[in-house]
Every structure is written in structure tokens, then in C-alpha cells.
Amino acid sequence: MAERPILPFLAACLGIGCFSLMDALMKQLVLTIGVYDAMLWRSLAALAMLLPLYLILRRRQRPTRAAMRLHLRRSLVLLPMALSFFWALGRLPLAEAIALSFIAPVIALYLAALLLGETIGRSAIIASALGLLGVAVIVGGRLSGDYDADALLGAAAALFSACLFAYNLILARRQAQIAGPMEIAFVMGALIAGYYTLAAPWLASVPDAAAWPAILGAAALSSVSLLLLSWAYARAEAQVLIPVEYTAFLWASLFGWLFFAEKPGWPVLAGAVLIVTGSLIAARAKPKLVQTVEIDAV
């Protein structure tokens, strides 16, 4: 019996909401214990949560050499991508950081042309023009009046993360062809947690008891979101679910207002509309590049 399209759609909406709430918790952690400790302890907690699922659900064979090479390559992209994004969260409102990150699918169109030999069509040009205009509107809003230099650095970090995220989309497309979602989630999570642990003797500190609910909550939300989105994308076409990704801006606006009293101004709202429009055009042009936008255990 075929799955009802509404169920994967609702699962994807809930998954994006979980990811956005995780972003809010991570912003709180970045502000209280710093970006490195927030990423280290969240990664270790998420890995501990994923381990039983991986042992139960994995296939008997181990990851192939080709898959491990891609896991390693992609994990080295995800590491600075996640660090730069969560560092930006500590300096920008949630909704603004999320809006800037939406330009990744537009960048992915050009990376696909460069790395995969795909043709840059009219839709890619329109998408990139709208995306760049949206970024200019948001950054221009930051530059008007008495601007905060630290927030501008945060915007630069969010855009840098989006560039890495675009390359991550190319790798995710290749990775999904040779490995299952549970293998990808667990192995990537183990690699990234391992990278953070390497620096622990010099950078890590044990958080206070007050920080652990947010750490465990962020780890649980990332795992739940991963499972929801994996289930949804296995049962509905990417073209149906891609627009759901952009509800993250609405979730971020809500959680930013609830937890941090953040209210996005008109430059952020106008810029987000332009970027999302460009990203939707990009998604329609190359849906396979963006079908795993949120299916990452970073």
C-alpha cells in the first residue's frame, strides 16, 4: 500500500522544527559554554544515542572502502561547516543566520557545473541573482546606521558555512548512492565526534550541570530530526519535500522570539523572501542536489 503523501510531508515539517529547536538550544550553549564545548559534548551525546540504533538497524556488512573515503571527505567538510554556522549563531539572530544559510542550494548549482559537469541554465542564473540580492539586502540592513562589527563577522561566518554546505550537498548526492542513511549518520557522527575529541586535552572543559539539559536536548533533537527526515525522504519525492526546508525560517523566527526576544526586521524578512525564492528555483532545477539538505548528523 502506497504511503499517503501527507504523512511524509508532516514528518518533514516536524523534522525541520526539531532541527530549528536544536539550533536554538545550540545558540544558548554557544553563548554560555562556547562553540567548541557545545559541539564536542553535543556530538558525543548524539553519538551515544545513535549507537544502539546503528547496531540494531545496520546491515551486517561493514562500510566499503569507497564509502569510507566519502565519509571521511564529507566529515572534513562538515566539521568547519558546523563550527562556522554555530559560531555565527552566537552573533546573529536565529532567523537571520538561517536565512543566510538558505543560499547553499544556489551555490550548489554552480558547484554541480564545476564538479559534475552539469550545464548552468537560465534557472541557475535567475536563482543566483535572487539569492545574491537577498544576501545584499540582509547585509545592507546590518550596515545601515550604527552597525555591529561582531554581527558582520557572524554574517560572514554564516555565508562561509553556506558555501561549505553547498559542497556538502554534492558529496551527499554521491554518498547516498553507496551507503544507507543509518550508516551515513552513525559513521559521520563518529568521525566528527572523534575530530572534536582530538582537541579536547587543550580546549575542552566539563560543562556545569545547568548546561546538560540543553546538551542532551540538542543531541536528542538532532537524532529525532534525522530519523524523521530520513523516513520522509524515503517515502516522498524530493520535489514535494524541498519547500518544507524553508519553514526553518518560520521556526527560527518563533524560537528566536521565544528564547532570545529576537524580532527580525524588514531587511531580514525581505532578504529571506528573495533567497528562498532563488533557492526554490535552484531546487526545481536540480532536486537531487538538495534532497538531503537537512539529513545530516552534524
Secondary structure as the mmCIF struct_conf table of DSSP 4:
data_model
#
loop_
_struct_conf.conf_type_id
_struct_conf.id
_struct_conf.beg_label_comp_id
_struct_conf.beg_label_asym_id
_struct_conf.beg_label_seq_id
_struct_conf.end_label_comp_id
_struct_conf.end_label_asym_id
_struct_conf.end_label_seq_id
HELX_LH_PP_P HELX_LH_PP_P1 ALA A 2 ARG A 4
TURN_TY1_P TURN_TY1_P1 PRO A 5 PRO A 5
HELX_RH_AL_P HELX_RH_AL_P1 ILE A 6 ILE A 33
HELX_RH_AL_P HELX_RH_AL_P2 VAL A 35 LEU A 57
BEND BEND1 ARG A 58 ARG A 58
BEND BEND2 ARG A 60 GLN A 61
HELX_LH_PP_P HELX_LH_PP_P2 ARG A 62 THR A 64
HELX_RH_AL_P HELX_RH_AL_P3 ARG A 65 LEU A 89
TURN_TY1_P TURN_TY1_P2 GLY A 90 ARG A 91
BEND BEND3 LEU A 92 LEU A 92
HELX_RH_AL_P HELX_RH_AL_P4 LEU A 94 SER A 101
TURN_TY1_P TURN_TY1_P3 PHE A 102 ILE A 103
HELX_RH_AL_P HELX_RH_AL_P5 ALA A 104 LEU A 116
HELX_RH_AL_P HELX_RH_AL_P6 ARG A 122 LEU A 143
BEND BEND4 SER A 144 ASP A 146
HELX_RH_AL_P HELX_RH_AL_P7 ALA A 149 ALA A 176
TURN_TY1_P TURN_TY1_P4 GLN A 177 ILE A 178
BEND BEND5 ALA A 179 ALA A 179
HELX_RH_AL_P HELX_RH_AL_P8 PRO A 181 LEU A 198
TURN_TY1_P TURN_TY1_P5 ALA A 199 ALA A 199
HELX_RH_AL_P HELX_RH_AL_P9 ALA A 200 LEU A 203
HELX_LH_PP_P HELX_LH_PP_P3 VAL A 206 ASP A 208
HELX_RH_3T_P HELX_RH_3T_P1 ALA A 209 ALA A 211
HELX_RH_AL_P HELX_RH_AL_P10 TRP A 212 TYR A 233
TURN_TY1_P TURN_TY1_P6 ALA A 234 ARG A 235
BEND BEND6 ALA A 236 ALA A 236
HELX_RH_AL_P HELX_RH_AL_P11 ALA A 238 GLU A 245
TURN_TY1_P TURN_TY1_P7 TYR A 246 THR A 247
HELX_RH_AL_P HELX_RH_AL_P12 ALA A 248 PHE A 260
HELX_RH_AL_P HELX_RH_AL_P13 TRP A 266 ALA A 285
HELX_RH_AL_P HELX_RH_AL_P14 PRO A 287 VAL A 290
TURN_TY1_P TURN_TY1_P8 GLN A 291 THR A 292
BEND BEND7 VAL A 293 GLU A 294
#
